[in-house]
Amino acid sequence: MENGKITVIDENGKEAEAKVLLYFKIDKNGKDYVLYTFGEVDDQAMETIHASVLVKENDKYRLEKIADEEWLEVKDIMREIIRNEEE
């Protein structure tokens, strides 16, 4: 991750640069998470945000899908961050 950007490689091997919105760690499971966007806007003019587990291997990063059982905690943290920013 450099300059708030991360290069993401999809399942077809295609690279795309994404803007990192948030990076956090959940101490309970020891995993790092990243929220990022490619600047996509949906039909309601809302920017699409992606979330993944961020795994560091040597000097590179790999993104993994967030397991279903982890999603609740990740969503709670996202809501808390949004609440704090609104105050």
C-alpha distances in whole Angstrom, upper triangle without the diagonal:
4,7,6,6,5,8,10,14,17,20,21,19,18,14,13,10,10,10,8,11,12,10,13,15,19,21,24,22,19,16,13,13,10,12,11,14,15,17,20,23,26,29,29,27,24,21,20,17,16,15,14,14,10,12,10,13,13,10,9,8,11,12,15,18,19,23,25,26,23,23,25,24,20,22,24,21,20,24,24,21,23,26,25,23,27,29
4,5,5,7,9,13,16,19,22,23,21,19,15,14,11,11,10,9,13,13,13,16,18,22,24,27,25,22,20,16,16,13,15,13,15,15,17,21,24,27,30,30,28,25,22,21,19,18,18,17,17,14,15,14,16,16,12,11,11,14,15,19,21,22,26,29,30,26,26,28,27,23,25,27,24,22,26,26,22,24,27,26,24,27,29
4,5,8,11,15,18,21,25,25,23,21,17,15,11,11,9,9,11,13,13,17,19,23,25,28,27,24,22,18,17,14,15,13,14,15,16,20,22,26,29,29,26,24,20,20,18,18,18,19,19,16,18,17,19,19,16,15,15,17,18,21,23,24,28,30,31,28,27,29,27,24,25,27,23,22,25,25,21,22,26,24,22,25,27
4,7,10,13,17,19,23,24,22,20,16,14,10,9,6,5,8,9,10,14,17,20,23,26,24,22,19,16,14,11,11,10,11,12,14,17,20,23,26,26,23,20,17,17,15,15,15,16,16,14,17,16,19,19,16,15,14,16,16,19,21,21,25,27,28,24,23,26,24,20,22,23,20,18,21,21,18,19,22,21,19,22,24
4,7,10,13,16,19,20,18,16,13,10,7,6,5,5,9,11,11,15,18,21,24,26,25,23,20,16,14,11,11,9,10,10,12,15,18,21,25,25,22,20,16,16,14,13,14,14,16,13,15,15,17,18,15,13,12,14,14,17,19,20,24,26,27,24,23,26,24,21,22,24,21,19,23,23,20,21,24,24,21,24,27
4,6,10,13,16,17,15,14,10,8,6,5,6,7,10,12,11,15,17,20,23,25,23,21,18,14,13,10,11,8,10,10,13,16,19,22,25,26,23,21,17,16,14,12,13,12,13,11,13,12,14,16,13,10,9,10,10,14,16,18,21,24,25,22,22,25,23,20,21,24,21,19,23,24,21,22,26,25,23,26,29
4,7,10,13,14,12,10,6,6,4,6,9,10,14,15,15,18,20,23,25,27,25,23,19,17,15,12,13,10,11,10,14,16,19,22,25,27,24,22,18,17,15,13,14,13,14,12,13,13,14,16,13,10,9,9,10,14,16,18,22,24,26,24,23,26,25,22,23,26,24,22,26,27,24,25,29,28,27,29,32
4,6,10,11,9,8,6,5,6,7,10,11,14,15,15,18,19,22,25,26,23,22,18,16,14,12,12,10,11,10,14,15,18,20,24,25,23,21,18,15,14,11,12,11,12,11,12,13,14,16,15,11,9,8,8,11,13,15,19,21,24,21,21,24,24,20,22,25,23,21,25,26,24,25,28,29,27,30,33
4,7,8,6,5,4,6,9,10,14,15,18,19,18,21,22,24,27,28,25,24,20,18,17,15,15,13,14,12,16,17,20,22,25,27,26,24,20,17,16,14,14,13,14,13,14,14,15,17,16,12,10,9,9,11,13,16,19,22,25,23,22,26,26,22,24,27,26,24,28,29,27,28,32,32,31,33,36
4,5,5,5,7,8,11,12,15,16,19,20,20,22,23,25,28,28,25,25,21,19,17,16,16,14,14,13,16,16,19,20,23,25,24,23,19,16,16,13,14,13,15,14,15,17,17,20,19,15,13,11,10,11,12,15,18,20,23,22,21,25,25,22,23,27,26,24,27,29,28,28,32,33,31,33,37
4,6,7,10,12,15,16,19,20,22,23,23,24,25,26,29,29,26,26,22,21,19,18,19,17,17,16,20,19,22,22,25,28,27,25,22,19,18,15,16,14,16,16,16,18,18,21,21,17,15,12,11,11,12,16,18,20,23,22,22,25,26,23,25,28,28,26,29,32,30,31,34,35,34,36,39
4,6,9,11,15,17,20,22,24,26,25,27,28,30,32,33,30,29,26,24,23,21,21,19,19,17,20,19,23,23,26,29,28,26,24,21,21,18,19,18,19,19,19,21,20,23,22,19,17,15,14,15,16,20,22,24,27,26,25,29,30,27,28,32,31,29,32,35,33,33,37,38,36,38,42
4,6,10,13,15,19,20,23,24,24,26,27,29,31,32,29,28,25,23,22,20,21,19,18,16,20,20,23,25,28,30,29,27,24,21,21,18,19,17,19,18,18,18,18,20,19,16,15,13,13,15,16,20,22,25,28,26,26,30,30,27,28,32,31,29,32,34,33,33,37,37,36,38,41
4,7,10,13,17,18,21,23,23,26,27,29,32,33,30,29,25,23,22,20,20,17,16,14,17,17,20,22,25,27,26,25,21,19,19,17,18,17,19,18,19,20,20,21,20,16,15,14,14,16,17,21,23,26,29,27,26,30,30,27,28,31,30,28,31,33,31,32,35,36,34,36,39
4,7,10,13,15,19,20,20,23,25,27,30,32,29,27,24,21,20,17,17,14,14,12,15,16,20,22,25,27,25,23,20,18,17,15,17,16,18,16,17,18,18,19,17,14,13,12,13,15,17,20,23,26,28,26,26,29,29,25,27,30,28,26,30,31,29,29,33,33,32,34,37
4,6,10,13,16,18,18,22,24,26,29,31,28,27,23,21,18,15,15,12,10,8,11,12,16,19,22,24,22,20,17,15,14,13,15,15,17,16,18,18,19,21,19,15,14,13,13,16,17,20,23,25,28,26,24,28,27,24,25,28,26,24,27,29,26,26,30,30,28,31,34
4,7,10,13,15,16,20,22,25,28,30,28,26,22,19,17,14,13,10,9,7,10,12,16,19,22,23,21,19,16,14,14,13,15,15,17,15,17,17,19,20,17,14,13,13,13,16,18,20,24,26,28,25,24,27,27,23,24,27,25,22,25,27,24,24,28,28,26,28,31
4,6,9,12,13,17,19,22,25,27,25,24,20,17,14,11,10,6,5,5,8,10,14,17,20,21,18,16,13,11,10,10,11,12,15,13,16,17,19,21,18,15,13,13,12,15,16,18,21,23,26,23,21,24,23,20,20,23,21,18,22,23,20,20,24,24,22,24,27
4,6,9,11,15,18,21,24,26,25,23,20,17,14,10,9,5,5,6,8,11,14,17,20,20,18,15,12,11,10,10,12,13,15,14,17,18,20,22,19,17,14,15,14,17,18,19,22,24,26,23,21,23,23,19,19,22,19,17,20,21,18,18,22,21,19,21,24
4,6,7,11,14,17,20,23,22,20,17,13,11,7,6,4,7,9,11,14,16,19,22,22,19,17,13,12,10,10,10,11,13,11,15,15,19,20,18,15,13,14,13,15,16,17,20,22,23,20,19,21,20,16,17,19,16,14,17,18,15,16,19,19,17,20,22
4,7,10,14,17,20,22,21,20,17,14,11,8,5,5,7,11,11,14,15,18,21,20,18,15,12,11,9,10,10,12,14,13,17,18,21,23,21,19,16,17,15,17,17,17,20,22,23,19,18,19,18,14,15,16,14,11,14,15,12,12,16,15,13,16,19
4,7,10,13,16,19,18,17,14,11,8,6,5,7,10,14,15,17,18,20,24,22,21,17,14,14,10,11,9,11,12,11,15,16,20,22,20,18,15,16,14,16,16,15,19,20,21,17,16,17,15,12,13,14,11,9,13,13,10,11,14,14,13,16,18
4,7,10,13,16,15,13,11,7,6,4,6,9,13,16,17,19,21,23,27,26,24,21,18,17,13,12,10,10,10,9,12,13,17,19,17,16,13,14,12,14,15,14,17,19,19,16,15,17,14,11,13,14,11,11,14,14,11,14,17,16,15,19,20
4,7,10,12,12,10,9,6,5,7,9,12,16,19,21,22,24,25,29,28,26,23,20,19,15,14,11,11,10,9,12,14,17,19,19,17,15,15,14,15,15,13,16,18,17,14,14,15,12,10,12,12,9,10,13,12,11,14,16,15,15,19,20
4,6,9,9,7,6,4,6,9,12,15,19,22,24,25,27,28,32,30,29,26,23,22,18,16,13,12,9,9,11,13,16,19,18,18,15,15,14,14,15,13,15,17,16,12,13,14,11,10,13,13,10,12,15,14,13,16,18,17,18,22,23
4,6,6,6,6,7,8,11,14,17,21,24,26,27,29,29,32,31,31,27,25,23,19,17,14,13,10,12,13,15,18,21,21,20,17,17,16,15,15,12,14,15,13,10,12,12,9,8,12,11,9,12,14,13,14,17,18,18,19,22,23
4,6,5,7,9,11,14,17,21,24,28,30,31,32,33,36,35,34,31,28,27,23,21,17,16,13,14,15,16,19,21,22,22,19,19,18,18,18,15,16,18,15,12,15,15,11,12,15,14,12,15,18,16,16,20,21,20,22,25,25
4,6,8,11,13,16,19,22,26,29,31,32,33,34,37,35,35,31,30,28,24,22,18,17,14,16,16,18,21,23,24,24,21,21,19,18,18,15,15,16,13,11,14,13,10,12,15,14,13,16,18,17,18,21,22,22,24,26,27
4,6,9,11,15,18,21,24,27,30,30,32,32,36,35,35,31,29,26,23,20,16,14,11,13,13,15,18,21,22,21,18,18,16,15,15,12,12,14,11,9,12,13,11,11,15,15,14,17,19,18,19,22,23,23,25,28,29
4,7,10,14,17,20,24,26,29,30,32,33,36,35,35,31,29,26,23,20,16,14,11,11,11,13,15,18,19,18,16,16,15,14,15,13,14,16,15,12,15,16,13,13,17,17,15,17,20,19,19,22,24,23,25,28,29
4,7,10,13,16,20,23,25,26,29,29,33,32,32,28,25,23,19,17,13,10,7,8,8,10,13,16,17,16,13,13,12,11,12,10,11,14,13,10,13,14,12,11,15,15,13,15,18,18,18,21,23,22,23,26,28
4,7,11,13,17,20,22,24,26,27,31,30,29,25,23,20,17,14,11,9,6,5,7,9,13,15,15,14,11,11,10,10,12,11,13,16,15,12,13,15,13,11,14,15,13,14,17,17,16,19,21,20,21,24,26
4,7,10,14,17,19,20,22,23,27,26,25,22,19,17,13,11,7,6,4,5,8,11,15,17,17,15,11,11,9,9,10,9,12,14,14,11,11,13,11,8,11,13,11,11,15,15,14,16,19,19,19,22,24
4,6,10,13,15,17,19,21,24,24,22,19,16,14,10,8,6,6,6,6,10,12,15,18,17,14,11,11,9,10,11,10,14,16,17,13,13,15,14,10,12,14,12,11,15,15,13,15,18,18,18,21,23
4,7,11,12,14,16,17,21,20,19,15,12,10,7,6,4,7,9,10,13,15,19,21,20,17,14,13,11,12,12,11,15,16,18,14,13,15,14,10,11,14,11,9,13,14,12,13,16,17,16,18,21
4,7,9,11,13,15,19,19,17,14,10,9,6,5,6,8,11,11,15,16,19,22,20,17,14,13,11,13,13,14,17,19,21,18,16,18,18,14,14,17,15,12,16,17,15,15,19,19,17,20,23
4,5,7,10,12,16,16,14,11,8,6,5,6,9,11,14,14,18,19,22,24,22,19,16,16,13,15,15,16,20,21,23,20,18,20,20,16,16,19,18,15,17,19,17,16,20,21,19,20,24
4,6,9,12,15,16,14,12,9,8,8,9,12,14,17,17,19,21,23,25,23,20,17,17,15,17,17,18,22,23,26,23,21,24,24,20,20,23,21,18,21,23,21,20,24,24,22,24,27
4,6,10,13,14,11,10,6,7,8,11,14,16,20,20,23,24,27,28,26,23,21,20,18,20,20,21,24,25,28,25,23,25,25,21,21,23,22,19,21,23,20,19,23,23,21,22,26
4,7,10,11,9,8,6,6,8,10,14,17,20,21,24,26,28,30,28,25,22,21,19,20,19,21,24,24,27,25,22,24,25,22,20,24,23,19,21,24,22,20,24,25,22,23,27
4,7,8,5,5,4,6,9,12,16,19,23,24,27,29,31,34,32,28,26,25,22,23,22,22,25,25,28,26,23,24,26,22,21,23,23,19,20,23,22,19,23,24,22,22,26
4,5,5,5,6,7,10,13,16,20,23,25,28,31,33,36,34,30,27,26,23,23,22,22,25,24,27,25,22,23,25,22,20,23,23,20,20,24,22,20,23,25,23,23,27
4,6,7,10,10,14,17,20,23,27,29,32,34,37,39,38,34,31,30,27,27,25,25,27,26,29,28,25,26,28,25,23,25,26,22,23,26,25,22,25,27,25,24,28
4,5,9,10,14,17,20,23,27,29,32,35,37,40,38,35,32,31,27,28,25,25,28,26,29,28,24,25,26,24,21,23,24,20,20,23,22,19,22,24,22,21,25
4,7,9,13,16,19,23,26,27,31,33,36,38,36,33,30,29,26,27,25,25,28,27,30,28,25,26,27,24,21,24,24,20,20,23,22,19,21,23,21,20,24
4,6,9,13,16,19,23,24,28,30,33,35,33,30,27,26,23,24,22,22,25,24,26,24,21,22,23,20,18,20,20,16,17,20,18,15,18,20,18,17,21
4,6,10,13,17,20,21,25,27,29,32,30,27,24,23,20,21,20,20,23,23,25,23,20,21,22,19,17,20,19,15,16,19,17,15,18,20,17,18,22
4,7,10,14,17,18,22,24,27,30,28,25,21,20,17,18,16,17,20,20,22,20,17,19,20,17,15,18,18,14,16,19,17,16,19,21,19,20,23
4,7,10,14,15,19,21,24,27,25,22,19,18,14,15,14,14,17,17,20,17,14,16,17,13,12,15,15,11,14,16,14,13,17,19,17,18,22
4,7,11,12,15,18,21,24,22,19,16,14,11,11,10,11,14,15,17,15,12,15,16,12,12,15,15,12,15,17,16,15,19,20,19,21,24
4,7,9,13,16,19,22,21,18,14,13,9,9,8,8,11,12,14,12,10,13,12,9,10,13,12,10,13,16,14,15,18,19,19,21,24
4,6,9,13,15,19,18,15,11,9,6,6,5,6,9,12,14,11,10,13,13,10,12,15,14,13,16,18,17,18,21,22,22,24,27
4,6,10,13,16,16,14,10,8,6,5,6,6,9,12,13,10,11,14,13,10,13,15,14,14,18,19,18,20,22,23,23,26,28
4,7,10,13,13,10,7,6,5,7,9,10,13,16,17,13,14,17,16,13,16,18,16,16,20,20,19,21,24,23,23,26,28
4,6,10,10,8,6,5,6,7,11,11,14,17,18,15,17,20,18,16,19,21,19,19,23,23,22,24,27,27,27,30,32
4,6,7,6,4,6,9,11,14,15,18,21,22,19,20,23,21,19,22,24,21,22,26,26,24,26,29,28,28,32,33
4,6,5,6,7,11,12,16,18,20,23,24,21,23,26,24,22,26,27,25,25,29,29,28,30,33,32,32,35,37
4,6,8,10,14,16,20,21,23,27,27,25,27,29,27,25,29,30,28,28,32,32,30,32,35,34,34,37,39
4,7,10,14,16,20,22,24,28,28,26,27,30,28,25,28,30,27,27,31,31,28,31,34,32,32,35,37
4,7,10,13,17,19,22,25,26,23,24,27,26,23,26,28,25,25,29,29,27,29,32,31,30,34,36
4,7,10,13,15,18,22,23,20,21,24,22,19,22,24,22,22,25,26,24,26,29,28,28,31,33
4,7,10,13,15,19,20,18,19,22,21,18,21,23,21,21,25,26,24,26,29,29,28,31,34
4,7,9,12,15,17,15,15,19,18,15,18,20,19,18,22,23,22,23,26,27,26,29,31
4,6,9,12,14,12,13,16,16,14,16,19,18,18,21,23,22,23,27,27,27,29,32
4,6,9,12,10,10,14,14,12,14,17,17,17,20,22,21,22,25,26,26,28,31
4,6,8,6,7,10,11,9,11,14,14,14,17,19,19,20,22,24,24,26,28
4,5,5,7,10,11,10,12,15,15,16,18,20,21,22,24,26,27,28,31
4,5,5,8,10,10,11,14,15,16,17,19,21,22,23,25,26,28,30
4,6,7,8,10,11,13,14,16,17,19,20,22,23,25,26,28,29
4,6,6,6,9,10,11,13,15,16,17,19,20,22,23,25,27
4,5,5,6,8,10,10,12,14,15,16,18,20,21,23,25
4,6,5,6,9,10,11,12,14,15,16,18,20,21,23
4,5,5,6,9,10,11,12,14,15,17,19,20,22
4,5,5,6,9,10,11,13,14,16,17,19,21
4,5,5,6,9,10,11,12,14,15,17,19
4,5,5,6,9,10,11,12,14,15,17
4,5,5,6,9,10,11,12,14,16
4,5,5,6,9,10,11,13,15
4,5,5,6,9,10,11,13
4,5,5,6,9,10,11
4,5,5,6,9,10
4,5,5,6,9
4,5,5,7
4,5,5
4,6
4
